[in-house]
Amino acid sequence: MKKLLIIILLLFVLEVSAERQSAIYDDKIRVELVRYDPSPLSPGQITKVWFDVINVDDINLENIKFQVEEKFPILIKGDRIFDLDYFIIGERKSFYIELMIDPSVGEGNYSLGLSYTSAKSITKVNEFDLEVRKPSLAITPTKISVEPERINPGGEAIIFVNVENTWDFTLEDISIILDLKDQPFAPTGGTAEKTINKLDIKDQEEVQFRIIVDANADTKIYKVPLIIKYKDETGQEYEKIDNIGLIIDTEPEFQINLENSDIYKTGMNGKITISLSNIAPTDVKFVSIELLESEYYEILSNKREYIGNLESDDYETVEFKIYVDKIKEDHLVPLYFLIDYKDAYNNNKEFTEEIKLNIYSRWDSIVYGLEKPNTTYLKIILSVLFVLFGWGVYQEWKNTKNFWSALGNTFAKIFRSLFINPWKKKNAK
């Protein structure tokens, strides 16, 4: 085992000249600088630096403590001490430190000190070289906003782009371009390119783009390239491409109709059929409709019905069973509904809607054929009149002994009493 470890150590020694900037080791521990995140290191930027630690000794190690030594221009932002309680032979462990390079320094190599101690060894101090470079792109969009955030098909919007010069010299001939090729957008009130003649160190400037959306555009998120071109003080040209997310969407709009009802008067229970239509050019998801409580009716069925997804220009029907307690002065019963749903971006939304249920009077119900008239009293009256007429015919028959003559005299008397006598009295006055 010891021979094998000696061979490994010899291989490490052969590699030292190539790895001087990325690894330190002795006969117990090897430490490797693995990566920066983000990379490369830049002045003023917080970076994570990752290390791997390997036990190259022939025994297990205990109570190993690593400590980062801060030295200008490296500023440690997080923990600087890391403990390894138990470290077996050949084991590899990782840790990282957070640091920032002082914003005032230029490009170059800077040293990061790292030491460790163990129960059986003295402190070892070693240094890693960190290469610091300025960012290759000096123009940074610090803020991009769109008003309104969601643009209706056929609607207009303003895009605000704020850019900053993050380099330490002036930038010139800056062009900011919206690439609207193959997109359902067009510039309005200007062009899709804005220019800034000069931007001094750390200065910011805002440009605006006014756009209009195709009325037939699909409702979704569009990625629009934002191209920034500029020159440095030597005339060197640079180009940077970002993407702006533009949302084409419209607020869902519903229409509720009373499709059918078998309730036409108070004191009745029955079913009402409701249709819910999506009349907006956008789809909605997880739609539910709820019939709300009211003093005018009692709900006899489930109050809430789940519809599901409802595409644009589509509709669904649901049924509720109610009992009508009373009506308003206009013979209408207001029905209150709550609709809740999720829009295309999973935002929960809801709104209430009211529709009217017509309730008829008894006479209107009979006239419209909704209800049959009650003929019980009519039958009784006709029966009484028939008995009285028969009694009159019988009395006449006793005098004439002729049925037809009795029948005719009875009709004549009734006609005179109903029409001729009242007419004579009226004329006499």
C-alpha positions in Angstrom: 0.0 0.0 0.0 2.8 2.4 0.9 4.6 1.7 -2.4 1.4 2.5 -4.3 1.0 5.8 -2.5 4.7 6.7 -3.1 4.1 6.1 -6.9 1.1 8.4 -6.8 3.0 11.1 -5.0 5.8 10.9 -7.6 3.3 11.4 -10.3 2.0 14.4 -8.5 5.5 15.8 -8.2 6.0 15.4 -12.0 2.9 17.4 -12.6 3.8 20.3 -10.2 5.2 22.6 -12.9 2.0 22.4 -14.9 -0.3 22.7 -12.0 1.3 25.3 -9.8 -1.5 27.7 -10.3 -4.3 25.2 -9.6 -3.1 22.7 -7.0 -1.1 22.6 -3.7 -0.1 19.4 -1.9 2.3 17.8 0.5 2.7 14.3 1.7 -0.7 14.3 3.4 -3.2 16.4 1.5 -3.6 17.6 -2.0 -5.9 20.6 -2.7 -7.1 21.4 -6.3 -8.7 24.6 -7.5 -11.5 23.1 -9.6 -13.4 26.0 -11.1 -14.9 29.5 -10.8 -18.6 30.2 -11.0 -19.2 32.5 -12.7 -16.1 32.4 -14.8 -13.9 34.4 -15.5 -13.3 36.4 -12.4 -14.2 40.1 -12.9 -13.6 43.2 -10.8 -16.6 43.9 -8.6 -18.3 40.5 -9.2 -19.1 38.0 -6.5 -17.7 34.5 -7.5 -17.8 31.0 -6.1 -14.4 29.3 -6.2 -14.5 25.5 -5.8 -11.8 23.3 -4.3 -11.3 19.5 -4.1 -9.3 18.0 -1.2 -7.8 14.5 -1.5 -6.2 12.5 1.4 -2.9 11.3 -0.2 -1.5 10.0 3.2 -1.3 6.3 4.0 -3.5 6.8 7.1 -6.9 8.3 7.9 -6.8 11.9 8.9 -8.8 13.6 11.6 -9.7 17.2 12.5 -8.5 18.9 9.4 -9.2 22.6 9.3 -8.9 24.8 6.2 -8.6 28.6 6.4 -8.7 31.1 3.6 -6.3 34.0 3.9 -7.8 37.3 2.7 -5.4 39.6 0.8 -6.1 42.6 -1.3 -7.7 42.8 -3.9 -9.5 39.6 -2.9 -12.4 40.1 -0.5 -13.9 37.1 1.2 -17.8 37.3 1.3 -18.7 34.1 3.1 -17.2 31.5 5.4 -13.4 31.4 5.5 -12.9 28.3 7.8 -13.9 24.7 6.8 -13.6 21.7 9.0 -13.2 18.0 8.0 -13.7 15.8 11.0 -12.7 12.5 9.4 -10.8 12.0 6.2 -10.1 8.4 5.0 -7.3 7.3 2.7 -7.8 8.4 -0.9 -11.1 10.2 -0.1 -12.0 13.3 -2.1 -14.1 16.1 -0.6 -15.2 19.5 -2.0 -15.9 22.9 -0.6 -16.2 26.4 -2.1 -15.6 30.0 -0.9 -17.4 33.2 -2.0 -15.2 36.1 -2.8 -15.2 39.4 -4.7 -12.4 41.1 -6.5 -12.1 44.8 -5.6 -13.9 46.8 -8.3 -10.9 49.3 -8.5 -8.3 46.8 -9.7 -7.3 46.0 -13.3 -6.7 42.8 -15.1 -4.0 40.5 -13.9 -3.1 37.5 -11.6 -3.8 37.8 -7.9 -2.9 35.4 -5.1 -5.4 33.6 -2.8 -3.9 32.1 0.3 -5.1 28.8 1.8 -3.8 27.1 4.9 -4.7 24.0 6.8 -3.9 22.4 10.1 -4.3 18.9 11.5 -3.8 17.2 14.9 -0.4 15.9 13.7 1.0 18.6 11.5 1.8 22.3 11.5 0.1 24.9 9.5 0.7 24.8 5.8 0.3 28.1 3.9 0.0 28.0 0.1 -1.2 30.3 -2.5 -3.3 30.0 -5.7 -3.1 32.4 -8.6 -6.5 33.8 -9.7 -6.7 35.4 -13.1 -8.9 38.5 -13.2 -10.3 39.8 -16.5 -12.7 42.6 -17.3 -15.9 41.5 -18.9 -15.7 41.4 -22.7 -19.0 43.1 -23.0 -19.3 46.6 -21.6 -23.0 47.4 -22.3 -25.4 45.9 -19.8 -29.2 46.2 -19.9 -29.9 47.0 -16.3 -33.6 47.1 -16.7 -36.1 46.0 -19.4 -39.8 46.6 -18.9 -43.0 46.5 -21.0 -46.1 48.5 -20.6 -48.6 46.9 -20.5 -47.0 43.7 -19.4 -49.6 41.7 -21.4 -50.4 43.1 -24.8 -53.7 42.4 -26.4 -53.8 41.2 -30.1 -54.1 44.4 -32.1 -52.9 46.4 -29.1 -49.9 48.7 -28.6 -47.1 48.7 -26.1 -43.9 50.5 -25.1 -40.7 48.7 -24.4 -38.3 50.5 -22.0 -34.6 49.5 -22.2 -32.1 50.9 -19.7 -28.4 50.3 -20.5 -25.2 51.0 -18.5 -21.6 51.4 -19.4 -19.8 49.0 -17.0 -16.3 49.6 -18.4 -13.8 52.2 -17.2 -13.7 54.2 -20.5 -16.3 55.9 -22.7 -18.3 53.9 -25.3 -19.5 55.4 -28.6 -21.9 54.8 -31.5 -24.2 52.6 -29.5 -27.1 51.0 -31.4 -29.9 49.2 -29.7 -32.0 47.1 -32.1 -35.2 45.1 -31.7 -35.1 42.2 -34.2 -38.7 41.9 -35.2 -38.1 39.6 -38.1 -40.7 36.7 -38.2 -42.4 38.2 -35.2 -46.1 39.5 -34.9 -44.8 42.9 -34.0 -44.2 46.1 -35.9 -42.6 49.4 -34.8 -45.0 52.4 -34.6 -44.1 56.1 -34.2 -40.5 55.3 -34.9 -38.1 52.6 -35.9 -36.9 49.3 -34.3 -33.4 50.8 -33.8 -32.3 53.5 -31.3 -28.9 55.1 -31.1 -26.8 56.7 -28.3 -23.9 58.7 -29.5 -21.8 58.4 -26.3 -22.0 56.7 -22.9 -19.5 57.8 -20.3 -18.1 55.5 -17.5 -20.9 54.1 -15.3 -23.5 56.2 -17.0 -27.0 54.9 -17.8 -29.5 55.8 -20.5 -33.0 54.7 -21.4 -34.4 54.1 -24.9 -38.0 53.4 -25.8 -39.6 51.3 -28.5 -43.3 51.6 -29.5 -44.7 48.5 -31.1 -48.1 47.3 -32.3 -49.2 43.7 -32.3 -50.8 41.8 -35.2 -54.5 41.4 -34.5 -54.3 37.7 -35.5 -51.3 36.9 -33.3 -51.5 33.8 -31.1 -51.6 34.4 -27.4 -48.3 33.2 -26.0 -44.8 34.4 -25.0 -42.5 35.6 -27.8 -38.8 35.8 -27.5 -37.6 39.0 -29.3 -33.8 39.4 -29.9 -32.3 42.6 -28.5 -29.1 43.5 -30.3 -26.6 46.0 -28.8 -23.7 47.2 -30.9 -21.0 49.7 -29.8 -17.4 50.8 -30.1 -14.7 51.3 -27.5 -12.3 54.2 -27.4 -10.0 52.5 -29.9 -12.7 52.0 -32.4 -13.0 48.3 -31.7 -16.6 47.1 -32.5 -18.6 44.8 -30.1 -22.0 43.2 -30.3 -24.2 41.7 -27.6 -27.5 39.8 -28.1 -30.1 39.3 -25.4 -33.8 38.2 -25.6 -36.9 40.1 -24.4 -40.0 38.1 -23.5 -43.1 39.8 -24.8 -46.5 38.3 -23.7 -49.5 38.5 -26.1 -52.5 37.8 -24.1 -56.0 39.1 -23.3 -58.2 38.9 -20.3 -60.7 36.1 -20.5 -64.2 37.2 -21.1 -67.2 35.0 -20.4 -70.9 35.0 -21.3 -73.5 33.3 -19.2 -76.9 32.4 -20.6 -80.0 30.7 -19.2 -80.6 27.9 -21.7 -83.5 26.2 -20.2 -85.7 26.2 -17.0 -88.8 24.2 -15.9 -89.6 26.7 -13.2 -92.2 29.3 -14.0 -93.8 30.4 -10.7 -92.9 30.8 -7.0 -93.1 27.8 -4.8 -91.7 25.5 -7.5 -88.5 23.5 -7.6 -86.9 22.5 -10.8 -83.8 22.5 -13.0 -82.1 25.4 -14.7 -79.5 24.8 -17.5 -76.7 27.4 -17.7 -74.3 27.8 -20.6 -70.8 29.4 -20.0 -69.1 30.6 -23.2 -65.5 31.8 -23.6 -65.8 34.8 -25.9 -62.2 36.0 -25.6 -59.4 35.0 -28.0 -57.5 33.1 -25.3 -57.9 29.8 -23.6 -58.6 29.3 -19.9 -58.0 26.3 -17.7 -59.6 24.6 -14.6 -62.8 26.5 -15.0 -65.5 26.1 -12.3 -68.9 27.7 -11.9 -70.7 28.1 -8.6 -74.3 29.1 -7.9 -74.3 31.5 -5.0 -76.8 31.6 -2.1 -79.7 34.1 -2.3 -82.8 35.1 -0.5 -84.8 34.4 -3.6 -84.1 30.7 -4.0 -82.8 27.6 -2.2 -80.2 25.4 -3.9 -81.2 21.8 -4.0 -78.3 20.4 -6.0 -74.5 20.8 -5.8 -73.6 24.5 -5.6 -70.4 24.1 -7.6 -69.7 22.4 -11.0 -66.3 21.8 -12.5 -66.1 22.5 -16.3 -62.3 22.1 -17.0 -60.5 23.7 -19.8 -62.5 26.1 -22.0 -61.0 27.1 -25.3 -61.6 30.3 -27.1 -65.1 30.5 -28.8 -66.2 27.4 -27.0 -68.9 26.8 -24.3 -70.1 24.2 -21.8 -73.5 23.7 -20.1 -74.2 22.8 -16.4 -77.4 22.2 -14.5 -78.6 23.3 -11.0 -81.7 22.4 -9.1 -83.4 25.2 -7.1 -86.6 26.1 -5.2 -87.9 29.6 -5.8 -89.0 31.3 -2.6 -90.0 34.7 -3.8 -89.6 37.1 -6.7 -88.8 40.8 -7.3 -91.3 43.4 -8.3 -90.5 42.9 -12.0 -91.4 39.2 -11.7 -87.7 38.2 -12.0 -85.4 36.1 -9.9 -81.7 37.1 -9.9 -79.3 34.2 -10.1 -75.8 34.9 -8.9 -72.8 32.9 -10.2 -69.1 32.8 -9.3 -66.7 31.7 -12.1 -63.1 30.9 -11.2 -60.3 29.8 -13.5 -56.6 29.9 -14.3 -55.4 31.9 -17.3 -52.7 30.8 -19.7 -50.0 31.6 -17.2 -51.6 29.7 -14.2 -52.8 32.8 -12.5 -55.9 32.2 -10.3 -58.8 34.6 -11.2 -62.5 34.8 -10.5 -65.5 37.1 -11.1 -69.2 37.1 -10.4 -72.1 37.4 -12.9 -75.9 37.8 -12.5 -78.6 36.5 -14.9 -82.4 36.7 -14.6 -85.0 34.0 -14.3 -88.5 34.9 -15.5 -91.4 34.1 -13.1 -95.0 34.4 -14.5 -98.3 35.2 -12.9 -101.0 32.5 -13.0 -102.9 34.1 -15.9 -99.7 34.6 -17.9 -98.8 31.0 -17.3 -102.2 29.9 -18.7 -102.0 32.3 -21.7 -98.4 31.1 -22.6 -99.4 27.5 -22.2 -97.1 26.8 -19.2 -100.0 25.8 -17.0 -103.5 24.4 -17.7 -106.5 26.3 -16.2 -108.3 24.8 -13.2 -111.8 23.7 -14.6 -113.3 22.4 -11.3 -115.3 25.6 -10.6 -116.4 25.9 -14.2 -117.7 22.4 -14.1 -119.7 23.2 -10.9 -121.2 26.4 -12.4 -122.2 24.7 -15.6 -123.7 21.9 -13.6 -125.8 24.3 -11.6 -126.9 26.2 -14.7 -127.9 22.9 -16.4 -130.0 21.9 -13.4 -131.7 25.3 -13.4 -132.4 25.1 -17.1 -133.8 21.6 -16.8 -136.0 22.8 -13.9 -137.3 25.6 -16.2 -138.1 23.2 -19.0 -139.9 21.0 -16.7 -142.1 23.8 -15.4 -143.0 24.8 -18.9 -143.8 21.2 -19.9 -146.3 20.9 -17.1 -148.2 23.8 -18.6 -147.9 22.8 -22.3 -147.4 19.1 -22.1 -145.2 19.6 -25.2 -141.4 19.1 -24.7 -140.3 21.1 -27.6 -142.6 23.9 -26.8 -141.3 23.9 -23.2 -137.7 23.9 -24.4 -138.3 26.9 -26.7 -140.2 28.9 -24.1 -137.4 28.3 -21.6 -134.8 29.6 -24.1 -137.0 32.6 -24.8 -137.4 33.5 -21.2 -133.7 33.3 -20.5 -132.9 35.4 -23.6 -135.5 38.1 -22.6 -134.1 38.2 -19.0 -130.5 38.4 -20.1 -130.7 40.8 -23.1 -134.2 42.3 -24.0 -135.3 43.4 -20.5 -132.0 45.1 -19.6 -132.1 46.8 -23.0 -135.6 48.1 -22.4 -134.7 49.4 -18.9 -131.7 51.2 -20.4 -133.8 52.9 -23.1 -136.5 53.9 -20.7 -134.0 55.9 -18.7 
